[in-house]
Amino acid sequence: MTPREAAQAEAEKTFELFTVWSKRVTIYAIIFLMIVVFGCNSGVEVGQNKTGSQYNGEAYSPMNLNTKDTR
């Protein structure tokens, strides 16, 4: 086997391992992120008796934003 053929075989083997590990890492990262997103979203409260921060439309109404006229 010539050095060129040996280098080609080694490069193909290394590239194959690189693609396999890249796929594994990507799949594990996606699974991990899906678990994190589900875990963070499962604590969100909905319904009539919900607590926590809620949107208050009066705080952001346009009449509350003009502070120059009220002085």
PDB file of N, H, CA, C and O in Angstrom:
ATOM      1  N   MET A   1       0.842  -1.168   0.000  1.00  0.00           N
ATOM      2  CA  MET A   1       0.000   0.000   0.000  1.00  0.00           C
ATOM      3  C   MET A   1       0.893   1.240   0.000  1.00  0.00           C
ATOM      4  O   MET A   1       1.812   1.357   0.811  1.00  0.00           O
ATOM      5  N   THR A   2       0.618   2.134  -0.894  1.00  0.00           N
ATOM      6  H   THR A   2      -0.128   2.039  -1.553  1.00  0.00           H
ATOM      7  CA  THR A   2       1.432   3.347  -0.988  1.00  0.00           C
ATOM      8  C   THR A   2       0.996   4.323   0.110  1.00  0.00           C
ATOM      9  O   THR A   2      -0.090   4.197   0.675  1.00  0.00           O
ATOM     10  N   PRO A   3       1.853   5.286   0.396  1.00  0.00           N
ATOM     11  CA  PRO A   3       1.475   6.278   1.418  1.00  0.00           C
ATOM     12  C   PRO A   3       0.195   7.036   1.053  1.00  0.00           C
ATOM     13  O   PRO A   3      -0.595   7.390   1.928  1.00  0.00           O
ATOM     14  N   ARG A   4      -0.002   7.281  -0.245  1.00  0.00           N
ATOM     15  H   ARG A   4       0.640   6.994  -0.956  1.00  0.00           H
ATOM     16  CA  ARG A   4      -1.208   7.988  -0.671  1.00  0.00           C
ATOM     17  C   ARG A   4      -2.455   7.138  -0.390  1.00  0.00           C
ATOM     18  O   ARG A   4      -3.462   7.663   0.085  1.00  0.00           O
ATOM     19  N   GLU A   5      -2.396   5.850  -0.674  1.00  0.00           N
ATOM     20  H   GLU A   5      -1.577   5.424  -1.060  1.00  0.00           H
ATOM     21  CA  GLU A   5      -3.535   4.966  -0.419  1.00  0.00           C
ATOM     22  C   GLU A   5      -3.794   4.819   1.081  1.00  0.00           C
ATOM     23  O   GLU A   5      -4.945   4.777   1.514  1.00  0.00           O
ATOM     24  N   ALA A   6      -2.725   4.742   1.868  1.00  0.00           N
ATOM     25  H   ALA A   6      -1.790   4.776   1.516  1.00  0.00           H
ATOM     26  CA  ALA A   6      -2.876   4.641   3.319  1.00  0.00           C
ATOM     27  C   ALA A   6      -3.505   5.915   3.888  1.00  0.00           C
ATOM     28  O   ALA A   6      -4.371   5.859   4.761  1.00  0.00           O
ATOM     29  N   ALA A   7      -3.056   7.056   3.381  1.00  0.00           N
ATOM     30  H   ALA A   7      -2.352   7.102   2.672  1.00  0.00           H
ATOM     31  CA  ALA A   7      -3.620   8.321   3.842  1.00  0.00           C
ATOM     32  C   ALA A   7      -5.092   8.438   3.446  1.00  0.00           C
ATOM     33  O   ALA A   7      -5.915   8.925   4.222  1.00  0.00           O
ATOM     34  N   GLN A   8      -5.417   7.985   2.230  1.00  0.00           N
ATOM     35  H   GLN A   8      -4.749   7.589   1.600  1.00  0.00           H
ATOM     36  CA  GLN A   8      -6.804   8.028   1.774  1.00  0.00           C
ATOM     37  C   GLN A   8      -7.692   7.126   2.644  1.00  0.00           C
ATOM     38  O   GLN A   8      -8.796   7.521   3.019  1.00  0.00           O
ATOM     39  N   ALA A   9      -7.220   5.938   2.960  1.00  0.00           N
ATOM     40  H   ALA A   9      -6.323   5.617   2.655  1.00  0.00           H
ATOM     41  CA  ALA A   9      -7.989   5.016   3.793  1.00  0.00           C
ATOM     42  C   ALA A   9      -8.180   5.584   5.201  1.00  0.00           C
ATOM     43  O   ALA A   9      -9.268   5.493   5.769  1.00  0.00           O
ATOM     44  N   GLU A  10      -7.127   6.165   5.754  1.00  0.00           N
ATOM     45  H   GLU A  10      -6.243   6.239   5.292  1.00  0.00           H
ATOM     46  CA  GLU A  10      -7.219   6.766   7.083  1.00  0.00           C
ATOM     47  C   GLU A  10      -8.171   7.961   7.074  1.00  0.00           C
ATOM     48  O   GLU A  10      -8.941   8.144   8.017  1.00  0.00           O
ATOM     49  N   ALA A  11      -8.127   8.763   6.033  1.00  0.00           N
ATOM     50  H   ALA A  11      -7.501   8.614   5.267  1.00  0.00           H
ATOM     51  CA  ALA A  11      -9.019   9.922   5.933  1.00  0.00           C
ATOM     52  C   ALA A  11     -10.474   9.472   5.835  1.00  0.00           C
ATOM     53  O   ALA A  11     -11.349  10.076   6.457  1.00  0.00           O
ATOM     54  N   GLU A  12     -10.742   8.427   5.066  1.00  0.00           N
ATOM     55  H   GLU A  12     -10.032   7.937   4.561  1.00  0.00           H
ATOM     56  CA  GLU A  12     -12.108   7.934   4.941  1.00  0.00           C
ATOM     57  C   GLU A  12     -12.606   7.361   6.266  1.00  0.00           C
ATOM     58  O   GLU A  12     -13.761   7.567   6.636  1.00  0.00           O
ATOM     59  N   LYS A  13     -11.747   6.651   6.972  1.00  0.00           N
ATOM     60  H   LYS A  13     -10.808   6.483   6.671  1.00  0.00           H
ATOM     61  CA  LYS A  13     -12.121   6.088   8.265  1.00  0.00           C
ATOM     62  C   LYS A  13     -12.388   7.203   9.277  1.00  0.00           C
ATOM     63  O   LYS A  13     -13.362   7.143  10.028  1.00  0.00           O
ATOM     64  N   THR A  14     -11.530   8.210   9.294  1.00  0.00           N
ATOM     65  H   THR A  14     -10.739   8.258   8.684  1.00  0.00           H
ATOM     66  CA  THR A  14     -11.690   9.324  10.218  1.00  0.00           C
ATOM     67  C   THR A  14     -12.957  10.114   9.907  1.00  0.00           C
ATOM     68  O   THR A  14     -13.682  10.515  10.818  1.00  0.00           O
ATOM     69  N   PHE A  15     -13.222  10.336   8.624  1.00  0.00           N
ATOM     70  H   PHE A  15     -12.633  10.010   7.885  1.00  0.00           H
ATOM     71  CA  PHE A  15     -14.429  11.062   8.244  1.00  0.00           C
ATOM     72  C   PHE A  15     -15.687  10.292   8.626  1.00  0.00           C
ATOM     73  O   PHE A  15     -16.676  10.885   9.056  1.00  0.00           O
ATOM     74  N   GLU A  16     -15.650   8.989   8.472  1.00  0.00           N
ATOM     75  H   GLU A  16     -14.846   8.507   8.123  1.00  0.00           H
ATOM     76  CA  GLU A  16     -16.794   8.164   8.851  1.00  0.00           C
ATOM     77  C   GLU A  16     -17.048   8.247  10.353  1.00  0.00           C
ATOM     78  O   GLU A  16     -18.196   8.367  10.779  1.00  0.00           O
ATOM     79  N   LEU A  17     -15.991   8.186  11.154  1.00  0.00           N
ATOM     80  H   LEU A  17     -15.059   8.088  10.808  1.00  0.00           H
ATOM     81  CA  LEU A  17     -16.142   8.328  12.600  1.00  0.00           C
ATOM     82  C   LEU A  17     -16.639   9.718  12.976  1.00  0.00           C
ATOM     83  O   LEU A  17     -17.451   9.867  13.890  1.00  0.00           O
ATOM     84  N   PHE A  18     -16.149  10.738  12.270  1.00  0.00           N
ATOM     85  H   PHE A  18     -15.489  10.618  11.528  1.00  0.00           H
ATOM     86  CA  PHE A  18     -16.583  12.104  12.526  1.00  0.00           C
ATOM     87  C   PHE A  18     -18.078  12.257  12.272  1.00  0.00           C
ATOM     88  O   PHE A  18     -18.782  12.868  13.077  1.00  0.00           O
ATOM     89  N   THR A  19     -18.562  11.716  11.177  1.00  0.00           N
ATOM     90  H   THR A  19     -17.990  11.220  10.523  1.00  0.00           H
ATOM     91  CA  THR A  19     -19.991  11.836  10.875  1.00  0.00           C
ATOM     92  C   THR A  19     -20.838  11.059  11.883  1.00  0.00           C
ATOM     93  O   THR A  19     -21.910  11.516  12.280  1.00  0.00           O
ATOM     94  N   VAL A  20     -20.357   9.893  12.295  1.00  0.00           N
ATOM     95  H   VAL A  20     -19.486   9.522  11.973  1.00  0.00           H
ATOM     96  CA  VAL A  20     -21.104   9.107  13.286  1.00  0.00           C
ATOM     97  C   VAL A  20     -21.203   9.867  14.599  1.00  0.00           C
ATOM     98  O   VAL A  20     -22.286   9.966  15.176  1.00  0.00           O
ATOM     99  N   TRP A  21     -20.082  10.406  15.081  1.00  0.00           N
ATOM    100  H   TRP A  21     -19.202  10.326  14.613  1.00  0.00           H
ATOM    101  CA  TRP A  21     -20.106  11.128  16.346  1.00  0.00           C
ATOM    102  C   TRP A  21     -20.856  12.448  16.243  1.00  0.00           C
ATOM    103  O   TRP A  21     -21.498  12.870  17.204  1.00  0.00           O
ATOM    104  N   SER A  22     -20.786  13.095  15.105  1.00  0.00           N
ATOM    105  H   SER A  22     -20.264  12.752  14.324  1.00  0.00           H
ATOM    106  CA  SER A  22     -21.551  14.330  14.920  1.00  0.00           C
ATOM    107  C   SER A  22     -23.047  14.052  15.001  1.00  0.00           C
ATOM    108  O   SER A  22     -23.790  14.818  15.615  1.00  0.00           O
ATOM    109  N   LYS A  23     -23.488  12.969  14.390  1.00  0.00           N
ATOM    110  H   LYS A  23     -22.885  12.347  13.891  1.00  0.00           H
ATOM    111  CA  LYS A  23     -24.903  12.607  14.454  1.00  0.00           C
ATOM    112  C   LYS A  23     -25.307  12.263  15.885  1.00  0.00           C
ATOM    113  O   LYS A  23     -26.378  12.668  16.337  1.00  0.00           O
ATOM    114  N   ARG A  24     -24.474  11.532  16.592  1.00  0.00           N
ATOM    115  H   ARG A  24     -23.604  11.203  16.225  1.00  0.00           H
ATOM    116  CA  ARG A  24     -24.791  11.165  17.971  1.00  0.00           C
ATOM    117  C   ARG A  24     -24.907  12.396  18.860  1.00  0.00           C
ATOM    118  O   ARG A  24     -25.864  12.536  19.622  1.00  0.00           O
ATOM    119  N   VAL A  25     -23.930  13.279  18.758  1.00  0.00           N
ATOM    120  H   VAL A  25     -23.153  13.166  18.139  1.00  0.00           H
ATOM    121  CA  VAL A  25     -23.945  14.484  19.589  1.00  0.00           C
ATOM    122  C   VAL A  25     -25.158  15.344  19.265  1.00  0.00           C
ATOM    123  O   VAL A  25     -25.787  15.889  20.172  1.00  0.00           O
ATOM    124  N   THR A  26     -25.495  15.472  17.990  1.00  0.00           N
ATOM    125  H   THR A  26     -24.984  15.030  17.253  1.00  0.00           H
ATOM    126  CA  THR A  26     -26.648  16.270  17.599  1.00  0.00           C
ATOM    127  C   THR A  26     -27.939  15.667  18.125  1.00  0.00           C
ATOM    128  O   THR A  26     -28.799  16.392  18.622  1.00  0.00           O
ATOM    129  N   ILE A  27     -28.086  14.371  18.025  1.00  0.00           N
ATOM    130  H   ILE A  27     -27.387  13.782  17.621  1.00  0.00           H
ATOM    131  CA  ILE A  27     -29.296  13.713  18.515  1.00  0.00           C
ATOM    132  C   ILE A  27     -29.419  13.861  20.026  1.00  0.00           C
ATOM    133  O   ILE A  27     -30.498  14.165  20.533  1.00  0.00           O
ATOM    134  N   TYR A  28     -28.314  13.648  20.754  1.00  0.00           N
ATOM    135  H   TYR A  28     -27.437  13.402  20.342  1.00  0.00           H
ATOM    136  CA  TYR A  28     -28.358  13.793  22.208  1.00  0.00           C
ATOM    137  C   TYR A  28     -28.640  15.238  22.611  1.00  0.00           C
ATOM    138  O   TYR A  28     -29.359  15.473  23.582  1.00  0.00           O
ATOM    139  N   ALA A  29     -28.092  16.203  21.888  1.00  0.00           N
ATOM    140  H   ALA A  29     -27.507  16.012  21.099  1.00  0.00           H
ATOM    141  CA  ALA A  29     -28.343  17.609  22.198  1.00  0.00           C
ATOM    142  C   ALA A  29     -29.810  17.953  21.962  1.00  0.00           C
ATOM    143  O   ALA A  29     -30.409  18.676  22.758  1.00  0.00           O
ATOM    144  N   ILE A  30     -30.390  17.450  20.891  1.00  0.00           N
ATOM    145  H   ILE A  30     -29.904  16.862  20.244  1.00  0.00           H
ATOM    146  CA  ILE A  30     -31.803  17.713  20.614  1.00  0.00           C
ATOM    147  C   ILE A  30     -32.683  17.088  21.688  1.00  0.00           C
ATOM    148  O   ILE A  30     -33.630  17.717  22.161  1.00  0.00           O
ATOM    149  N   ILE A  31     -32.378  15.863  22.070  1.00  0.00           N
ATOM    150  H   ILE A  31     -31.609  15.352  21.686  1.00  0.00           H
ATOM    151  CA  ILE A  31     -33.162  15.197  23.120  1.00  0.00           C
ATOM    152  C   ILE A  31     -33.042  15.957  24.441  1.00  0.00           C
ATOM    153  O   ILE A  31     -34.037  16.162  25.137  1.00  0.00           O
ATOM    154  N   PHE A  32     -31.833  16.370  24.781  1.00  0.00           N
ATOM    155  H   PHE A  32     -31.024  16.204  24.216  1.00  0.00           H
ATOM    156  CA  PHE A  32     -31.608  17.129  26.019  1.00  0.00           C
ATOM    157  C   PHE A  32     -32.382  18.443  25.999  1.00  0.00           C
ATOM    158  O   PHE A  32     -33.037  18.793  26.980  1.00  0.00           O
ATOM    159  N   LEU A  33     -32.310  19.170  24.888  1.00  0.00           N
ATOM    160  H   LEU A  33     -31.778  18.885  24.090  1.00  0.00           H
ATOM    161  CA  LEU A  33     -33.017  20.441  24.808  1.00  0.00           C
ATOM    162  C   LEU A  33     -34.533  20.258  24.837  1.00  0.00           C
ATOM    163  O   LEU A  33     -35.245  21.089  25.401  1.00  0.00           O
ATOM    164  N   MET A  34     -35.022  19.197  24.245  1.00  0.00           N
ATOM    165  H   MET A  34     -34.443  18.522  23.787  1.00  0.00           H
ATOM    166  CA  MET A  34     -36.463  18.939  24.304  1.00  0.00           C
ATOM    167  C   MET A  34     -36.896  18.663  25.739  1.00  0.00           C
ATOM    168  O   MET A  34     -37.960  19.115  26.163  1.00  0.00           O
ATOM    169  N   ILE A  35     -36.085  17.928  26.487  1.00  0.00           N
ATOM    170  H   ILE A  35     -35.221  17.560  26.143  1.00  0.00           H
ATOM    171  CA  ILE A  35     -36.397  17.653  27.887  1.00  0.00           C
ATOM    172  C   ILE A  35     -36.378  18.948  28.694  1.00  0.00           C
ATOM    173  O   ILE A  35     -37.248  19.166  29.537  1.00  0.00           O
ATOM    174  N   VAL A  36     -35.393  19.806  28.441  1.00  0.00           N
ATOM    175  H   VAL A  36     -34.686  19.629  27.757  1.00  0.00           H
ATOM    176  CA  VAL A  36     -35.299  21.082  29.164  1.00  0.00           C
ATOM    177  C   VAL A  36     -36.500  21.966  28.844  1.00  0.00           C
ATOM    178  O   VAL A  36     -37.093  22.555  29.748  1.00  0.00           O
ATOM    179  N   VAL A  37     -36.860  22.063  27.577  1.00  0.00           N
ATOM    180  H   VAL A  37     -36.379  21.584  26.842  1.00  0.00           H
ATOM    181  CA  VAL A  37     -38.004  22.896  27.197  1.00  0.00           C
ATOM    182  C   VAL A  37     -39.291  22.351  27.811  1.00  0.00           C
ATOM    183  O   VAL A  37     -40.112  23.120  28.313  1.00  0.00           O
ATOM    184  N   PHE A  38     -39.470  21.053  27.775  1.00  0.00           N
ATOM    185  H   PHE A  38     -38.804  20.429  27.367  1.00  0.00           H
ATOM    186  CA  PHE A  38     -40.662  20.463  28.400  1.00  0.00           C
ATOM    187  C   PHE A  38     -40.663  20.716  29.905  1.00  0.00           C
ATOM    188  O   PHE A  38     -41.700  21.042  30.481  1.00  0.00           O
ATOM    189  N   GLY A  39     -39.511  20.569  30.534  1.00  0.00           N
ATOM    190  H   GLY A  39     -38.668  20.305  30.066  1.00  0.00           H
ATOM    191  CA  GLY A  39     -39.427  20.775  31.981  1.00  0.00           C
ATOM    192  C   GLY A  39     -39.718  22.207  32.375  1.00  0.00           C
ATOM    193  O   GLY A  39     -40.357  22.450  33.399  1.00  0.00           O
ATOM    194  N   CYS A  40     -39.262  23.152  31.585  1.00  0.00           N
ATOM    195  H   CYS A  40     -38.743  22.955  30.753  1.00  0.00           H
ATOM    196  CA  CYS A  40     -39.522  24.556  31.903  1.00  0.00           C
ATOM    197  C   CYS A  40     -40.968  24.928  31.605  1.00  0.00           C
ATOM    198  O   CYS A  40     -41.533  25.788  32.281  1.00  0.00           O
ATOM    199  N   ASN A  41     -41.565  24.308  30.626  1.00  0.00           N
ATOM    200  H   ASN A  41     -41.107  23.609  30.077  1.00  0.00           H
ATOM    201  CA  ASN A  41     -42.923  24.661  30.234  1.00  0.00           C
ATOM    202  C   ASN A  41     -43.967  23.946  31.073  1.00  0.00           C
ATOM    203  O   ASN A  41     -45.113  24.393  31.115  1.00  0.00           O
ATOM    204  N   SER A  42     -43.625  22.864  31.736  1.00  0.00           N
ATOM    205  H   SER A  42     -42.694  22.500  31.702  1.00  0.00           H
ATOM    206  CA  SER A  42     -44.622  22.104  32.481  1.00  0.00           C
ATOM    207  C   SER A  42     -45.054  22.804  33.762  1.00  0.00           C
ATOM    208  O   SER A  42     -46.068  22.431  34.352  1.00  0.00           O
ATOM    209  N   GLY A  43     -44.305  23.814  34.203  1.00  0.00           N
ATOM    210  H   GLY A  43     -43.481  24.117  33.723  1.00  0.00           H
ATOM    211  CA  GLY A  43     -44.681  24.538  35.407  1.00  0.00           C
ATOM    212  C   GLY A  43     -45.552  25.743  35.142  1.00  0.00           C
ATOM    213  O   GLY A  43     -45.924  26.445  36.083  1.00  0.00           O
ATOM    214  N   VAL A  44     -45.888  26.006  33.902  1.00  0.00           N
ATOM    215  H   VAL A  44     -45.586  25.436  33.138  1.00  0.00           H
ATOM    216  CA  VAL A  44     -46.703  27.161  33.571  1.00  0.00           C
ATOM    217  C   VAL A  44     -48.133  26.898  34.013  1.00  0.00           C
ATOM    218  O   VAL A  44     -48.712  25.859  33.697  1.00  0.00           O
ATOM    219  N   GLU A  45     -48.687  27.839  34.737  1.00  0.00           N
ATOM    220  H   GLU A  45     -48.216  28.683  34.994  1.00  0.00           H
ATOM    221  CA  GLU A  45     -50.037  27.658  35.256  1.00  0.00           C
ATOM    222  C   GLU A  45     -51.055  28.260  34.310  1.00  0.00           C
ATOM    223  O   GLU A  45     -50.850  29.344  33.763  1.00  0.00           O
ATOM    224  N   VAL A  46     -52.134  27.562  34.127  1.00  0.00           N
ATOM    225  H   VAL A  46     -52.300  26.682  34.572  1.00  0.00           H
ATOM    226  CA  VAL A  46     -53.250  28.052  33.337  1.00  0.00           C
ATOM    227  C   VAL A  46     -54.533  27.788  34.110  1.00  0.00           C
ATOM    228  O   VAL A  46     -54.566  26.940  35.002  1.00  0.00           O
ATOM    229  N   GLY A  47     -55.556  28.492  33.777  1.00  0.00           N
ATOM    230  H   GLY A  47     -55.530  29.181  33.053  1.00  0.00           H
ATOM    231  CA  GLY A  47     -56.835  28.271  34.435  1.00  0.00           C
ATOM    232  C   GLY A  47     -57.256  29.464  35.253  1.00  0.00           C
ATOM    233  O   GLY A  47     -56.595  30.502  35.252  1.00  0.00           O
ATOM    234  N   GLN A  48     -58.358  29.309  35.950  1.00  0.00           N
ATOM    235  H   GLN A  48     -58.895  28.466  35.951  1.00  0.00           H
ATOM    236  CA  GLN A  48     -58.950  30.421  36.679  1.00  0.00           C
ATOM    237  C   GLN A  48     -58.147  30.794  37.925  1.00  0.00           C
ATOM    238  O   GLN A  48     -58.052  31.979  38.244  1.00  0.00           O
ATOM    239  N   ASN A  49     -57.573  29.841  38.631  1.00  0.00           N
ATOM    240  H   ASN A  49     -57.650  28.878  38.372  1.00  0.00           H
ATOM    241  CA  ASN A  49     -56.875  30.116  39.888  1.00  0.00           C
ATOM    242  C   ASN A  49     -55.364  30.199  39.716  1.00  0.00           C
ATOM    243  O   ASN A  49     -54.621  29.863  40.638  1.00  0.00           O
ATOM    244  N   LYS A  50     -54.907  30.630  38.578  1.00  0.00           N
ATOM    245  H   LYS A  50     -55.510  30.902  37.828  1.00  0.00           H
ATOM    246  CA  LYS A  50     -53.458  30.705  38.342  1.00  0.00           C
ATOM    247  C   LYS A  50     -52.828  31.834  39.154  1.00  0.00           C
ATOM    248  O   LYS A  50     -53.482  32.825  39.481  1.00  0.00           O
ATOM    249  N   THR A  51     -51.568  31.666  39.466  1.00  0.00           N
ATOM    250  H   THR A  51     -51.037  30.861  39.201  1.00  0.00           H
ATOM    251  CA  THR A  51     -50.828  32.673  40.218  1.00  0.00           C
ATOM    252  C   THR A  51     -49.603  33.066  39.415  1.00  0.00           C
ATOM    253  O   THR A  51     -49.405  32.587  38.299  1.00  0.00           O
ATOM    254  N   GLY A  52     -48.796  33.923  39.972  1.00  0.00           N
ATOM    255  H   GLY A  52     -48.957  34.313  40.879  1.00  0.00           H
ATOM    256  CA  GLY A  52     -47.570  34.334  39.291  1.00  0.00           C
ATOM    257  C   GLY A  52     -47.769  35.617  38.512  1.00  0.00           C
ATOM    258  O   GLY A  52     -48.811  36.264  38.613  1.00  0.00           O
ATOM    259  N   SER A  53     -46.760  35.982  37.731  1.00  0.00           N
ATOM    260  H   SER A  53     -45.913  35.457  37.649  1.00  0.00           H
ATOM    261  CA  SER A  53     -46.855  37.229  36.981  1.00  0.00           C
ATOM    262  C   SER A  53     -47.841  37.061  35.840  1.00  0.00           C
ATOM    263  O   SER A  53     -47.825  36.059  35.126  1.00  0.00           O
ATOM    264  N   GLN A  54     -48.677  38.035  35.686  1.00  0.00           N
ATOM    265  H   GLN A  54     -48.689  38.849  36.267  1.00  0.00           H
ATOM    266  CA  GLN A  54     -49.678  38.014  34.639  1.00  0.00           C
ATOM    267  C   GLN A  54     -49.637  39.353  33.923  1.00  0.00           C
ATOM    268  O   GLN A  54     -49.182  40.346  34.489  1.00  0.00           O
ATOM    269  N   TYR A  55     -50.099  39.387  32.708  1.00  0.00           N
ATOM    270  H   TYR A  55     -50.468  38.579  32.248  1.00  0.00           H
ATOM    271  CA  TYR A  55     -50.090  40.593  31.905  1.00  0.00           C
ATOM    272  C   TYR A  55     -51.137  41.566  32.436  1.00  0.00           C
ATOM    273  O   TYR A  55     -52.290  41.195  32.652  1.00  0.00           O
ATOM    274  N   ASN A  56     -50.727  42.803  32.643  1.00  0.00           N
ATOM    275  H   ASN A  56     -49.790  43.105  32.468  1.00  0.00           H
ATOM    276  CA  ASN A  56     -51.632  43.849  33.083  1.00  0.00           C
ATOM    277  C   ASN A  56     -51.715  44.880  31.966  1.00  0.00           C
ATOM    278  O   ASN A  56     -50.769  45.637  31.751  1.00  0.00           O
ATOM    279  N   GLY A  57     -52.815  44.916  31.268  1.00  0.00           N
ATOM    280  H   GLY A  57     -53.583  44.301  31.443  1.00  0.00           H
ATOM    281  CA  GLY A  57     -52.979  45.820  30.145  1.00  0.00           C
ATOM    282  C   GLY A  57     -52.987  47.278  30.537  1.00  0.00           C
ATOM    283  O   GLY A  57     -52.598  48.121  29.729  1.00  0.00           O
ATOM    284  N   GLU A  58     -53.416  47.619  31.750  1.00  0.00           N
ATOM    285  H   GLU A  58     -53.732  46.934  32.407  1.00  0.00           H
ATOM    286  CA  GLU A  58     -53.445  49.009  32.184  1.00  0.00           C
ATOM    287  C   GLU A  58     -52.051  49.595  32.322  1.00  0.00           C
ATOM    288  O   GLU A  58     -51.863  50.794  32.115  1.00  0.00           O
ATOM    289  N   ALA A  59     -51.078  48.779  32.665  1.00  0.00           N
ATOM    290  H   ALA A  59     -51.230  47.805  32.833  1.00  0.00           H
ATOM    291  CA  ALA A  59     -49.722  49.275  32.835  1.00  0.00           C
ATOM    292  C   ALA A  59     -49.104  49.712  31.515  1.00  0.00           C
ATOM    293  O   ALA A  59     -48.210  50.558  31.504  1.00  0.00           O
ATOM    294  N   TYR A  60     -49.560  49.155  30.416  1.00  0.00           N
ATOM    295  H   TYR A  60     -50.287  48.468  30.425  1.00  0.00           H
ATOM    296  CA  TYR A  60     -48.984  49.459  29.118  1.00  0.00           C
ATOM    297  C   TYR A  60     -49.950  50.183  28.188  1.00  0.00           C
ATOM    298  O   TYR A  60     -49.716  50.242  26.981  1.00  0.00           O
ATOM    299  N   SER A  61     -51.014  50.725  28.724  1.00  0.00           N
ATOM    300  H   SER A  61     -51.204  50.677  29.705  1.00  0.00           H
ATOM    301  CA  SER A  61     -51.962  51.412  27.861  1.00  0.00           C
ATOM    302  C   SER A  61     -51.349  52.718  27.366  1.00  0.00           C
ATOM    303  O   SER A  61     -50.534  53.311  28.074  1.00  0.00           O
ATOM    304  N   PRO A  62     -51.712  53.181  26.183  1.00  0.00           N
ATOM    305  CA  PRO A  62     -51.107  54.391  25.623  1.00  0.00           C
ATOM    306  C   PRO A  62     -51.321  55.634  26.480  1.00  0.00           C
ATOM    307  O   PRO A  62     -50.481  56.533  26.449  1.00  0.00           O
ATOM    308  N   MET A  63     -52.398  55.720  27.234  1.00  0.00           N
ATOM    309  H   MET A  63     -53.081  54.990  27.259  1.00  0.00           H
ATOM    310  CA  MET A  63     -52.613  56.913  28.031  1.00  0.00           C
ATOM    311  C   MET A  63     -51.626  56.980  29.203  1.00  0.00           C
ATOM    312  O   MET A  63     -51.382  58.067  29.728  1.00  0.00           O
ATOM    313  N   ASN A  64     -51.062  55.863  29.618  1.00  0.00           N
ATOM    314  H   ASN A  64     -51.261  54.981  29.191  1.00  0.00           H
ATOM    315  CA  ASN A  64     -50.086  55.868  30.696  1.00  0.00           C
ATOM    316  C   ASN A  64     -48.669  56.167  30.205  1.00  0.00           C
ATOM    317  O   ASN A  64     -47.778  56.413  31.017  1.00  0.00           O
ATOM    318  N   LEU A  65     -48.452  56.150  28.902  1.00  0.00           N
ATOM    319  H   LEU A  65     -49.177  55.951  28.242  1.00  0.00           H
ATOM    320  CA  LEU A  65     -47.112  56.359  28.380  1.00  0.00           C
ATOM    321  C   LEU A  65     -46.770  57.824  28.174  1.00  0.00           C
ATOM    322  O   LEU A  65     -45.588  58.162  28.111  1.00  0.00           O
ATOM    323  N   ASN A  66     -47.729  58.688  28.067  1.00  0.00           N
ATOM    324  H   ASN A  66     -48.689  58.414  28.118  1.00  0.00           H
ATOM    325  CA  ASN A  66     -47.474  60.109  27.846  1.00  0.00           C
ATOM    326  C   ASN A  66     -47.352  60.803  29.206  1.00  0.00           C
ATOM    327  O   ASN A  66     -48.359  61.171  29.810  1.00  0.00           O
ATOM    328  N   THR A  67     -46.131  60.977  29.677  1.00  0.00           N
ATOM    329  H   THR A  67     -45.313  60.678  29.186  1.00  0.00           H
ATOM    330  CA  THR A  67     -45.922  61.557  30.996  1.00  0.00           C
ATOM    331  C   THR A  67     -45.688  63.060  30.944  1.00  0.00           C
ATOM    332  O   THR A  67     -45.720  63.693  31.999  1.00  0.00           O
ATOM    333  N   LYS A  68     -45.454  63.670  29.792  1.00  0.00           N
ATOM    334  H   LYS A  68     -45.428  63.156  28.935  1.00  0.00           H
ATOM    335  CA  LYS A  68     -45.192  65.099  29.686  1.00  0.00           C
ATOM    336  C   LYS A  68     -46.446  65.924  29.966  1.00  0.00           C
ATOM    337  O   LYS A  68     -46.355  67.011  30.538  1.00  0.00           O
ATOM    338  N   ASP A  69     -47.621  65.416  29.567  1.00  0.00           N
ATOM    339  H   ASP A  69     -47.694  64.533  29.103  1.00  0.00           H
ATOM    340  CA  ASP A  69     -48.848  66.174  29.747  1.00  0.00           C
ATOM    341  C   ASP A  69     -49.351  66.149  31.167  1.00  0.00           C
ATOM    342  O   ASP A  69     -50.152  67.008  31.537  1.00  0.00           O
ATOM    343  N   THR A  70     -48.929  65.227  31.963  1.00  0.00           N
ATOM    344  H   THR A  70     -48.279  64.530  31.663  1.00  0.00           H
ATOM    345  CA  THR A  70     -49.463  65.112  33.327  1.00  0.00           C
ATOM    346  C   THR A  70     -48.701  65.935  34.338  1.00  0.00           C
ATOM    347  O   THR A  70     -49.123  66.000  35.493  1.00  0.00           O
ATOM    348  N   ARG A  71     -47.621  66.558  33.975  1.00  0.00           N
ATOM    349  H   ARG A  71     -47.278  66.505  33.037  1.00  0.00           H
ATOM    350  CA  ARG A  71     -46.815  67.345  34.933  1.00  0.00           C
ATOM    351  C   ARG A  71     -47.309  68.740  35.066  1.00  0.00           C
ATOM    352  O   ARG A  71     -46.744  69.525  35.827  1.00  0.00           O
TER     353      ARG A  71
END
